[in-house]
C-alpha cells in the first residue's frame, strides 16, 4: 500500500467521534473503529482517541438489537479531528443533528459517513461538491435526490475532508487507508495482518456486484461474458449476438443500469484486472497488456493513464 499525503490536521493524537443513530450497523461501526483501536495498540501509544456519541446520550440500539452506551450527547462535544456518522440506510437527520454537523463543517472538521451515514450527510447538504459513495442499494435514490454530489460506485471515497464508504467491511478498508495516510503504510499493513486480511482493498475498487443487483438477466449475462473474455475482448456487436438482443438494446441497458456504454464499461473491467495484476504479481507490463486484451504496450499504457491518471510503470513504482 503506498504512503498517501495527509488528509487531516496533523496532531500528536487525533480525536475521532462516532455518532450512533438507532438501527445503525454494528458491523460497519466495528469496522470503522476497531482498526483505530488496534493501531493504538500496535503503535504502543494513543494515536487516536475514540469518543461515541448519541443524539441524547442515552443507550442506542443497533440494527441487530444490540445496545451500545455512548460516552455523551452530540451537543456536549464538538472538538474532533474527524467525526463519523454511523446510521441505518435511508435515515433522515433531525434538525438538531443537521445544525450540529453544519457547525462542525464550518469549523473545518472532517466528516465521514459509515453504513447509512453517507446518505445522512447528503441529506444535511454536506456532500455537495464532493466525490462520495453510498451502499449500492441506495445509489440510485441518492443520485436522484442529491444531484450536487459526484457519486461513484467505488468501495470508498476520501475527498478532502469527507469520507464515505459502501457500507459493511468497506469501512475497514477506508480506515486502514486513513491510517496509512497518517502514519505510513507499515502500520496499516500491521493492522491488516492483525485482522488476518489478505490485503487492504483500494478505494477505486468497485463495490462487489453492486451495479447488477436487480438488473435484467441479459445485462448480468453481458457483464459475465465480458469478465470471461478479458484476454480476447468481444465487440459490442458480438456481445449482443451472443445474448440474442440488438446492439441498441444492449447499449440502452448499460446506460440505464450502469451509466456507461458497453465498450467503456468493458474497458474499465479490463483495466481493473490489469491494475490487480500490476499490484499483486511480478509479470512484466507487456505481458499484462496481452492478458487484458491490449495489442500493444503503448496502447495499454495510454489507456491505463487515461483511466487511472498514472502509467502502468508509475503504478508499480508507487
Short mmCIF file of the C-alpha atoms (twelve columns), coordinates in Angstrom:
data_MODEL
# 
_entry.id   MODEL 
# 
loop_
_atom_site.group_PDB 
_atom_site.id 
_atom_site.type_symbol 
_atom_site.label_atom_id 
_atom_site.label_alt_id 
_atom_site.label_comp_id 
_atom_site.label_asym_id 
_atom_site.label_seq_id 
_atom_site.Cartn_x 
_atom_site.Cartn_y 
_atom_site.Cartn_z 
_atom_site.pdbx_PDB_model_num 
ATOM 1   C CA . UNK A 1   0.000   0.000   0.000   1 
ATOM 2   C CA . UNK A 2   1.588   3.364   -0.994  1 
ATOM 3   C CA . UNK A 3   2.034   6.164   1.502   1 
ATOM 4   C CA . UNK A 4   -0.642  8.794   0.994   1 
ATOM 5   C CA . UNK A 5   -0.438  12.530  1.681   1 
ATOM 6   C CA . UNK A 6   -2.001  13.572  4.999   1 
ATOM 7   C CA . UNK A 7   -5.678  14.391  4.662   1 
ATOM 8   C CA . UNK A 8   -6.477  15.638  8.149   1 
ATOM 9   C CA . UNK A 9   -4.851  18.086  10.567  1 
ATOM 10  C CA . UNK A 10  -1.562  16.861  12.000  1 
ATOM 11  C CA . UNK A 11  -1.632  16.354  15.769  1 
ATOM 12  C CA . UNK A 12  0.026   14.021  18.316  1 
ATOM 13  C CA . UNK A 13  -3.335  12.345  18.908  1 
ATOM 14  C CA . UNK A 14  -6.329  12.576  16.622  1 
ATOM 15  C CA . UNK A 15  -9.711  12.771  18.282  1 
ATOM 16  C CA . UNK A 16  -12.344 10.726  16.436  1 
ATOM 17  C CA . UNK A 17  -16.045 10.961  17.279  1 
ATOM 18  C CA . UNK A 18  -18.562 8.305   16.245  1 
ATOM 19  C CA . UNK A 19  -22.239 9.275   16.184  1 
ATOM 20  C CA . UNK A 20  -24.558 6.287   16.634  1 
ATOM 21  C CA . UNK A 21  -28.137 6.528   15.404  1 
ATOM 22  C CA . UNK A 22  -30.799 3.917   16.251  1 
ATOM 23  C CA . UNK A 23  -30.676 0.975   13.851  1 
ATOM 24  C CA . UNK A 24  -27.016 1.504   12.923  1 
ATOM 25  C CA . UNK A 25  -24.957 -1.406  11.599  1 
ATOM 26  C CA . UNK A 26  -22.857 -2.889  14.366  1 
ATOM 27  C CA . UNK A 27  -20.579 -4.450  11.742  1 
ATOM 28  C CA . UNK A 28  -19.969 -1.140  9.985   1 
ATOM 29  C CA . UNK A 29  -19.334 0.627   13.300  1 
ATOM 30  C CA . UNK A 30  -16.817 -2.019  14.384  1 
ATOM 31  C CA . UNK A 31  -15.072 -1.967  11.004  1 
ATOM 32  C CA . UNK A 32  -14.628 1.788   11.349  1 
ATOM 33  C CA . UNK A 33  -13.422 1.880   14.953  1 
ATOM 34  C CA . UNK A 34  -11.518 -1.385  15.539  1 
ATOM 35  C CA . UNK A 35  -8.668  -0.548  13.107  1 
ATOM 36  C CA . UNK A 36  -8.041  2.689   15.021  1 
ATOM 37  C CA . UNK A 37  -8.007  0.876   18.369  1 
ATOM 38  C CA . UNK A 38  -5.629  -1.761  17.004  1 
ATOM 39  C CA . UNK A 39  -3.385  0.952   15.541  1 
ATOM 40  C CA . UNK A 40  -3.107  2.406   19.046  1 
ATOM 41  C CA . UNK A 41  -2.055  -0.947  20.493  1 
ATOM 42  C CA . UNK A 42  0.431   -1.773  17.755  1 
ATOM 43  C CA . UNK A 43  1.986   1.683   17.882  1 
ATOM 44  C CA . UNK A 44  2.323   1.497   21.649  1 
ATOM 45  C CA . UNK A 45  0.662   4.866   22.103  1 
ATOM 46  C CA . UNK A 46  -2.641  6.705   21.707  1 
ATOM 47  C CA . UNK A 47  -2.651  7.732   18.057  1 
ATOM 48  C CA . UNK A 48  -6.453  8.002   18.086  1 
ATOM 49  C CA . UNK A 49  -8.832  8.927   20.872  1 
ATOM 50  C CA . UNK A 50  -12.301 7.467   20.248  1 
ATOM 51  C CA . UNK A 51  -15.491 9.018   21.603  1 
ATOM 52  C CA . UNK A 52  -19.001 7.657   20.935  1 
ATOM 53  C CA . UNK A 53  -21.987 9.985   20.823  1 
ATOM 54  C CA . UNK A 54  -25.764 9.647   20.684  1 
ATOM 55  C CA . UNK A 55  -28.461 12.166  19.924  1 
ATOM 56  C CA . UNK A 56  -29.228 12.482  23.623  1 
ATOM 57  C CA . UNK A 57  -26.527 10.420  25.319  1 
ATOM 58  C CA . UNK A 58  -28.877 7.538   26.123  1 
ATOM 59  C CA . UNK A 59  -28.210 3.904   25.027  1 
ATOM 60  C CA . UNK A 60  -28.560 3.292   21.278  1 
ATOM 61  C CA . UNK A 61  -29.861 0.016   19.829  1 
ATOM 62  C CA . UNK A 62  -28.230 -1.310  16.675  1 
ATOM 63  C CA . UNK A 63  -29.996 -2.972  13.762  1 
ATOM 64  C CA . UNK A 64  -29.081 -6.340  15.282  1 
ATOM 65  C CA . UNK A 65  -30.793 -5.292  18.554  1 
ATOM 66  C CA . UNK A 66  -27.553 -4.954  20.499  1 
ATOM 67  C CA . UNK A 67  -27.201 -1.838  22.625  1 
ATOM 68  C CA . UNK A 68  -24.225 0.495   22.951  1 
ATOM 69  C CA . UNK A 69  -23.858 3.214   25.553  1 
ATOM 70  C CA . UNK A 70  -22.482 6.455   24.049  1 
ATOM 71  C CA . UNK A 71  -19.971 8.462   26.021  1 
ATOM 72  C CA . UNK A 72  -22.046 11.622  25.678  1 
ATOM 73  C CA . UNK A 73  -24.679 13.516  23.669  1 
ATOM 74  C CA . UNK A 74  -23.813 15.275  20.423  1 
ATOM 75  C CA . UNK A 75  -24.437 18.768  21.817  1 
ATOM 76  C CA . UNK A 76  -21.912 18.211  24.609  1 
ATOM 77  C CA . UNK A 77  -18.830 17.977  22.415  1 
ATOM 78  C CA . UNK A 78  -17.541 19.196  19.061  1 
ATOM 79  C CA . UNK A 79  -13.741 19.150  19.378  1 
ATOM 80  C CA . UNK A 80  -12.991 16.431  16.829  1 
ATOM 81  C CA . UNK A 81  -10.415 15.986  14.115  1 
ATOM 82  C CA . UNK A 82  -12.805 13.547  12.444  1 
ATOM 83  C CA . UNK A 83  -16.456 12.767  13.076  1 
ATOM 84  C CA . UNK A 84  -18.010 9.569   11.683  1 
ATOM 85  C CA . UNK A 85  -21.788 9.210   11.419  1 
ATOM 86  C CA . UNK A 86  -22.996 5.603   11.701  1 
ATOM 87  C CA . UNK A 87  -26.660 5.299   10.727  1 
ATOM 88  C CA . UNK A 88  -29.109 2.897   9.083   1 
ATOM 89  C CA . UNK A 89  -29.962 3.248   5.399   1 
ATOM 90  C CA . UNK A 90  -32.490 5.904   4.473   1 
ATOM 91  C CA . UNK A 91  -32.219 7.714   7.808   1 
ATOM 92  C CA . UNK A 92  -33.239 11.402  7.744   1 
ATOM 93  C CA . UNK A 93  -31.191 13.690  10.003  1 
ATOM 94  C CA . UNK A 94  -33.011 15.545  12.776  1 
ATOM 95  C CA . UNK A 95  -32.847 19.370  12.718  1 
ATOM 96  C CA . UNK A 96  -30.624 19.329  15.813  1 
ATOM 97  C CA . UNK A 97  -28.202 16.879  14.207  1 
ATOM 98  C CA . UNK A 98  -28.128 18.881  10.956  1 
ATOM 99  C CA . UNK A 99  -27.356 22.086  12.832  1 
ATOM 100 C CA . UNK A 100 -24.577 20.412  14.813  1 
ATOM 101 C CA . UNK A 101 -22.995 18.766  11.753  1 
ATOM 102 C CA . UNK A 102 -23.100 22.008  9.792   1 
ATOM 103 C CA . UNK A 103 -21.423 23.805  12.662  1 
ATOM 104 C CA . UNK A 104 -18.637 21.223  12.629  1 
ATOM 105 C CA . UNK A 105 -18.282 21.634  8.864   1 
ATOM 106 C CA . UNK A 106 -17.965 25.416  9.223   1 
ATOM 107 C CA . UNK A 107 -15.258 24.816  11.839  1 
ATOM 108 C CA . UNK A 108 -13.336 22.772  9.273   1 
ATOM 109 C CA . UNK A 109 -13.861 19.403  10.953  1 
ATOM 110 C CA . UNK A 110 -13.562 16.308  8.790   1 
ATOM 111 C CA . UNK A 111 -16.821 14.370  8.425   1 
ATOM 112 C CA . UNK A 112 -17.429 10.778  7.393   1 
ATOM 113 C CA . UNK A 113 -20.369 8.503   6.763   1 
ATOM 114 C CA . UNK A 114 -20.465 4.779   7.595   1 
ATOM 115 C CA . UNK A 115 -23.347 2.498   6.631   1 
ATOM 116 C CA . UNK A 116 -26.239 4.902   6.032   1 
ATOM 117 C CA . UNK A 117 -24.174 7.759   7.425   1 
ATOM 118 C CA . UNK A 118 -23.095 8.961   3.990   1 
ATOM 119 C CA . UNK A 119 -26.706 9.362   2.897   1 
ATOM 120 C CA . UNK A 120 -27.431 11.227  6.117   1 
ATOM 121 C CA . UNK A 121 -24.565 13.645  5.400   1 
ATOM 122 C CA . UNK A 122 -26.005 14.095  1.925   1 
ATOM 123 C CA . UNK A 123 -29.393 14.914  3.443   1 
ATOM 124 C CA . UNK A 124 -27.715 17.563  5.589   1 
ATOM 125 C CA . UNK A 125 -26.222 19.143  2.457   1 
ATOM 126 C CA . UNK A 126 -22.668 18.321  3.494   1 
ATOM 127 C CA . UNK A 127 -21.552 16.297  0.474   1 
ATOM 128 C CA . UNK A 128 -22.432 18.733  -2.323  1 
ATOM 129 C CA . UNK A 129 -19.385 19.309  -4.479  1 
ATOM 130 C CA . UNK A 130 -17.601 16.245  -3.102  1 
ATOM 131 C CA . UNK A 131 -16.857 12.812  -4.525  1 
ATOM 132 C CA . UNK A 132 -18.751 10.321  -2.414  1 
ATOM 133 C CA . UNK A 133 -20.150 6.818   -2.415  1 
ATOM 134 C CA . UNK A 134 -23.035 5.088   -0.670  1 
ATOM 135 C CA . UNK A 135 -24.116 1.457   -0.214  1 
ATOM 136 C CA . UNK A 136 -25.122 0.189   -3.637  1 
ATOM 137 C CA . UNK A 137 -28.828 -0.443  -2.871  1 
ATOM 138 C CA . UNK A 138 -29.181 3.288   -2.133  1 
ATOM 139 C CA . UNK A 139 -27.166 4.573   -5.092  1 
ATOM 140 C CA . UNK A 140 -29.993 5.478   -7.448  1 
ATOM 141 C CA . UNK A 141 -32.128 7.087   -4.728  1 
ATOM 142 C CA . UNK A 142 -29.244 9.232   -3.502  1 
ATOM 143 C CA . UNK A 143 -28.168 10.157  -7.037  1 
ATOM 144 C CA . UNK A 144 -31.688 11.350  -7.865  1 
ATOM 145 C CA . UNK A 145 -32.177 13.226  -4.587  1 
ATOM 146 C CA . UNK A 146 -28.756 14.883  -4.457  1 
ATOM 147 C CA . UNK A 147 -27.503 15.800  -7.948  1 
ATOM 148 C CA . UNK A 148 -24.865 18.121  -6.453  1 
ATOM 149 C CA . UNK A 149 -22.832 15.129  -5.233  1 
ATOM 150 C CA . UNK A 150 -20.307 13.433  -7.521  1 
ATOM 151 C CA . UNK A 151 -21.398 9.884   -6.698  1 
ATOM 152 C CA . UNK A 152 -19.224 6.912   -7.547  1 
ATOM 153 C CA . UNK A 153 -19.707 3.176   -7.191  1 
ATOM 154 C CA . UNK A 154 -16.279 2.751   -5.631  1 
ATOM 155 C CA . UNK A 155 -15.608 0.892   -2.424  1 
ATOM 156 C CA . UNK A 156 -14.946 4.127   -0.560  1 
ATOM 157 C CA . UNK A 157 -14.071 7.755   -1.224  1 
ATOM 158 C CA . UNK A 158 -11.769 10.105  0.673   1 
ATOM 159 C CA . UNK A 159 -12.197 13.556  -0.845  1 
ATOM 160 C CA . UNK A 160 -10.531 16.364  1.091   1 
ATOM 161 C CA . UNK A 161 -12.358 16.490  4.455   1 
ATOM 162 C CA . UNK A 162 -15.109 13.993  3.621   1 
ATOM 163 C CA . UNK A 163 -15.006 10.199  3.906   1 
ATOM 164 C CA . UNK A 164 -17.733 7.853   2.673   1 
ATOM 165 C CA . UNK A 165 -17.907 4.120   2.044   1 
ATOM 166 C CA . UNK A 166 -20.139 1.459   0.596   1 
ATOM 167 C CA . UNK A 167 -21.002 0.010   3.994   1 
ATOM 168 C CA . UNK A 168 -20.040 -3.138  5.868   1 
ATOM 169 C CA . UNK A 169 -16.397 -4.150  5.643   1 
ATOM 170 C CA . UNK A 170 -15.605 -1.289  3.227   1 
ATOM 171 C CA . UNK A 171 -15.330 0.867   6.357   1 
ATOM 172 C CA . UNK A 172 -12.305 -1.191  7.439   1 
ATOM 173 C CA . UNK A 173 -10.503 -0.649  4.124   1 
ATOM 174 C CA . UNK A 174 -11.278 3.062   4.323   1 
ATOM 175 C CA . UNK A 175 -9.933  3.420   7.856   1 
ATOM 176 C CA . UNK A 176 -6.766  1.455   7.133   1 
ATOM 177 C CA . UNK A 177 -6.126  3.698   4.136   1 
ATOM 178 C CA . UNK A 178 -6.588  6.616   6.517   1 
ATOM 179 C CA . UNK A 179 -4.111  5.105   8.989   1 
ATOM 180 C CA . UNK A 180 -1.610  4.770   6.138   1 
ATOM 181 C CA . UNK A 181 -2.051  8.444   5.240   1 
ATOM 182 C CA . UNK A 182 -1.443  9.475   8.851   1 
ATOM 183 C CA . UNK A 183 1.260   7.071   9.995   1 
ATOM 184 C CA . UNK A 184 2.622   5.243   6.945   1 
ATOM 185 C CA . UNK A 185 1.808   2.048   5.117   1 
ATOM 186 C CA . UNK A 186 3.890   -0.065  7.506   1 
ATOM 187 C CA . UNK A 187 1.498   0.451   10.397  1 
ATOM 188 C CA . UNK A 188 -1.543  -0.021  8.152   1 
ATOM 189 C CA . UNK A 189 -0.156  -3.346  6.940   1 
ATOM 190 C CA . UNK A 190 0.377   -4.474  10.533  1 
ATOM 191 C CA . UNK A 191 -3.231  -3.578  11.338  1 
ATOM 192 C CA . UNK A 192 -4.347  -5.514  8.262   1 
ATOM 193 C CA . UNK A 193 -2.314  -8.540  9.377   1 
ATOM 194 C CA . UNK A 194 -3.915  -8.315  12.833  1 
ATOM 195 C CA . UNK A 195 -7.308  -8.866  11.193  1 
ATOM 196 C CA . UNK A 196 -5.877  -11.668 9.008   1 
ATOM 197 C CA . UNK A 197 -6.749  -9.790  5.842   1 
ATOM 198 C CA . UNK A 198 -5.095  -10.898 2.630   1 
ATOM 199 C CA . UNK A 199 -4.817  -7.264  1.553   1 
ATOM 200 C CA . UNK A 200 -6.341  -3.845  2.039   1 
ATOM 201 C CA . UNK A 201 -8.695  -3.086  -0.829  1 
ATOM 202 C CA . UNK A 202 -8.054  0.194   -2.629  1 
ATOM 203 C CA . UNK A 203 -10.603 2.995   -2.794  1 
ATOM 204 C CA . UNK A 204 -11.037 2.748   -6.553  1 
ATOM 205 C CA . UNK A 205 -12.173 -0.869  -6.476  1 
ATOM 206 C CA . UNK A 206 -15.886 -1.177  -7.270  1 
ATOM 207 C CA . UNK A 207 -18.400 -2.362  -4.731  1 
ATOM 208 C CA . UNK A 208 -18.696 -6.114  -5.470  1 
ATOM 209 C CA . UNK A 209 -21.542 -6.916  -7.869  1 
ATOM 210 C CA . UNK A 210 -23.361 -3.830  -6.703  1 
ATOM 211 C CA . UNK A 211 -24.414 -2.330  -10.041 1 
ATOM 212 C CA . UNK A 212 -26.095 -5.571  -11.156 1 
ATOM 213 C CA . UNK A 213 -28.424 -6.150  -8.216  1 
ATOM 214 C CA . UNK A 214 -31.926 -6.364  -9.647  1 
ATOM 215 C CA . UNK A 215 -30.675 -5.774  -13.208 1 
ATOM 216 C CA . UNK A 216 -32.201 -7.629  -16.192 1 
ATOM 217 C CA . UNK A 217 -30.745 -11.066 -16.797 1 
ATOM 218 C CA . UNK A 218 -29.432 -10.060 -20.223 1 
ATOM 219 C CA . UNK A 219 -27.294 -7.348  -18.621 1 
ATOM 220 C CA . UNK A 220 -25.972 -9.739  -15.976 1 
ATOM 221 C CA . UNK A 221 -25.060 -12.202 -18.742 1 
ATOM 222 C CA . UNK A 222 -23.392 -9.432  -20.770 1 
ATOM 223 C CA . UNK A 223 -21.134 -8.491  -17.864 1 
ATOM 224 C CA . UNK A 224 -20.382 -12.173 -17.218 1 
ATOM 225 C CA . UNK A 225 -19.316 -12.554 -20.858 1 
ATOM 226 C CA . UNK A 226 -17.069 -9.524  -20.528 1 
ATOM 227 C CA . UNK A 227 -15.441 -10.889 -17.373 1 
ATOM 228 C CA . UNK A 228 -14.877 -14.253 -19.061 1 
ATOM 229 C CA . UNK A 229 -13.294 -12.658 -22.141 1 
ATOM 230 C CA . UNK A 230 -10.737 -10.207 -20.797 1 
ATOM 231 C CA . UNK A 231 -7.774  -11.502 -22.809 1 
ATOM 232 C CA . UNK A 232 -9.694  -11.540 -26.091 1 
ATOM 233 C CA . UNK A 233 -12.411 -8.866  -25.761 1 
ATOM 234 C CA . UNK A 234 -15.655 -9.203  -27.658 1 
ATOM 235 C CA . UNK A 235 -17.104 -6.320  -29.648 1 
ATOM 236 C CA . UNK A 236 -20.421 -4.830  -28.591 1 
ATOM 237 C CA . UNK A 237 -21.977 -6.385  -31.688 1 
ATOM 238 C CA . UNK A 238 -20.622 -9.823  -30.730 1 
ATOM 239 C CA . UNK A 239 -21.943 -9.448  -27.189 1 
ATOM 240 C CA . UNK A 240 -25.384 -8.565  -28.496 1 
ATOM 241 C CA . UNK A 241 -25.358 -11.553 -30.859 1 
ATOM 242 C CA . UNK A 242 -24.412 -13.937 -28.037 1 
ATOM 243 C CA . UNK A 243 -27.306 -12.612 -25.954 1 
ATOM 244 C CA . UNK A 244 -29.857 -12.542 -28.753 1 
ATOM 245 C CA . UNK A 245 -30.549 -8.811  -28.387 1 
ATOM 246 C CA . UNK A 246 -29.892 -5.861  -30.643 1 
ATOM 247 C CA . UNK A 247 -26.827 -3.711  -30.135 1 
ATOM 248 C CA . UNK A 248 -29.049 -0.698  -29.486 1 
ATOM 249 C CA . UNK A 249 -30.999 -2.588  -26.807 1 
ATOM 250 C CA . UNK A 250 -27.771 -3.639  -25.117 1 
ATOM 251 C CA . UNK A 251 -26.493 -0.058  -25.122 1 
ATOM 252 C CA . UNK A 252 -29.759 1.129   -23.547 1 
ATOM 253 C CA . UNK A 253 -29.418 -1.459  -20.754 1 
ATOM 254 C CA . UNK A 254 -25.867 -0.359  -19.972 1 
ATOM 255 C CA . UNK A 255 -26.812 3.301   -19.996 1 
ATOM 256 C CA . UNK A 256 -29.832 2.778   -17.736 1 
ATOM 257 C CA . UNK A 257 -28.275 0.467   -15.139 1 
ATOM 258 C CA . UNK A 258 -24.541 1.169   -15.333 1 
ATOM 259 C CA . UNK A 259 -24.466 4.717   -16.722 1 
ATOM 260 C CA . UNK A 260 -21.886 3.775   -19.338 1 
ATOM 261 C CA . UNK A 261 -21.731 2.492   -22.891 1 
ATOM 262 C CA . UNK A 262 -20.730 -1.207  -23.142 1 
ATOM 263 C CA . UNK A 263 -17.280 -0.507  -24.586 1 
ATOM 264 C CA . UNK A 264 -16.369 1.913   -21.796 1 
ATOM 265 C CA . UNK A 265 -17.599 -0.454  -19.081 1 
ATOM 266 C CA . UNK A 266 -15.675 -3.316  -20.700 1 
ATOM 267 C CA . UNK A 267 -12.522 -1.203  -20.804 1 
ATOM 268 C CA . UNK A 268 -12.935 -0.470  -17.091 1 
ATOM 269 C CA . UNK A 269 -13.142 -4.186  -16.299 1 
ATOM 270 C CA . UNK A 270 -10.000 -4.909  -18.294 1 
ATOM 271 C CA . UNK A 271 -8.065  -2.087  -16.674 1 
ATOM 272 C CA . UNK A 272 -9.177  -3.105  -13.177 1 
ATOM 273 C CA . UNK A 273 -7.862  -6.595  -13.922 1 
ATOM 274 C CA . UNK A 274 -4.617  -5.071  -15.185 1 
ATOM 275 C CA . UNK A 275 -4.262  -2.983  -12.022 1 
ATOM 276 C CA . UNK A 276 -4.662  -6.058  -9.804  1 
ATOM 277 C CA . UNK A 277 -2.023  -7.905  -11.830 1 
ATOM 278 C CA . UNK A 278 0.387   -4.961  -11.596 1 
ATOM 279 C CA . UNK A 279 -0.091  -4.733  -7.848  1 
ATOM 280 C CA . UNK A 280 -0.206  -8.415  -6.970  1 
ATOM 281 C CA . UNK A 281 2.138   -10.101 -9.473  1 
ATOM 282 C CA . UNK A 282 5.616   -9.609  -10.887 1 
ATOM 283 C CA . UNK A 283 4.629   -10.169 -14.512 1 
ATOM 284 C CA . UNK A 284 6.084   -7.656  -16.979 1 
ATOM 285 C CA . UNK A 285 3.731   -4.859  -18.014 1 
ATOM 286 C CA . UNK A 286 3.896   -6.076  -21.623 1 
ATOM 287 C CA . UNK A 287 2.604   -9.498  -20.617 1 
ATOM 288 C CA . UNK A 288 -0.170  -7.915  -18.547 1 
ATOM 289 C CA . UNK A 289 -1.151  -5.834  -21.570 1 
ATOM 290 C CA . UNK A 290 -1.662  -9.012  -23.613 1 
ATOM 291 C CA . UNK A 291 -3.505  -10.754 -20.757 1 
ATOM 292 C CA . UNK A 292 -6.007  -7.893  -20.614 1 
ATOM 293 C CA . UNK A 293 -6.680  -7.617  -24.324 1 
ATOM 294 C CA . UNK A 294 -4.325  -4.864  -25.484 1 
ATOM 295 C CA . UNK A 295 -2.475  -5.405  -28.744 1 
ATOM 296 C CA . UNK A 296 0.493   -3.245  -27.764 1 
ATOM 297 C CA . UNK A 297 2.213   -1.941  -24.659 1 
ATOM 298 C CA . UNK A 298 1.814   1.623   -25.952 1 
ATOM 299 C CA . UNK A 299 -1.979  1.291   -26.280 1 
ATOM 300 C CA . UNK A 300 -2.138  -0.291  -22.824 1 
ATOM 301 C CA . UNK A 301 -0.062  2.490   -21.263 1 
ATOM 302 C CA . UNK A 302 -2.193  5.226   -22.846 1 
ATOM 303 C CA . UNK A 303 -5.490  3.631   -21.822 1 
ATOM 304 C CA . UNK A 304 -4.189  2.996   -18.295 1 
ATOM 305 C CA . UNK A 305 -3.009  6.592   -17.866 1 
ATOM 306 C CA . UNK A 306 -6.302  7.982   -19.203 1 
ATOM 307 C CA . UNK A 307 -8.282  5.817   -16.775 1 
ATOM 308 C CA . UNK A 308 -6.172  5.965   -13.601 1 
ATOM 309 C CA . UNK A 309 -4.048  9.080   -14.076 1 
ATOM 310 C CA . UNK A 310 -0.760  7.141   -13.887 1 
ATOM 311 C CA . UNK A 311 1.110   4.853   -16.274 1 
ATOM 312 C CA . UNK A 312 1.500   1.120   -15.557 1 
ATOM 313 C CA . UNK A 313 5.145   1.770   -14.663 1 
ATOM 314 C CA . UNK A 314 4.205   4.528   -12.211 1 
ATOM 315 C CA . UNK A 315 1.528   2.259   -10.723 1 
ATOM 316 C CA . UNK A 316 4.075   -0.408  -9.963  1 
ATOM 317 C CA . UNK A 317 6.651   2.053   -8.597  1 
ATOM 318 C CA . UNK A 318 4.024   3.638   -6.339  1 
# 
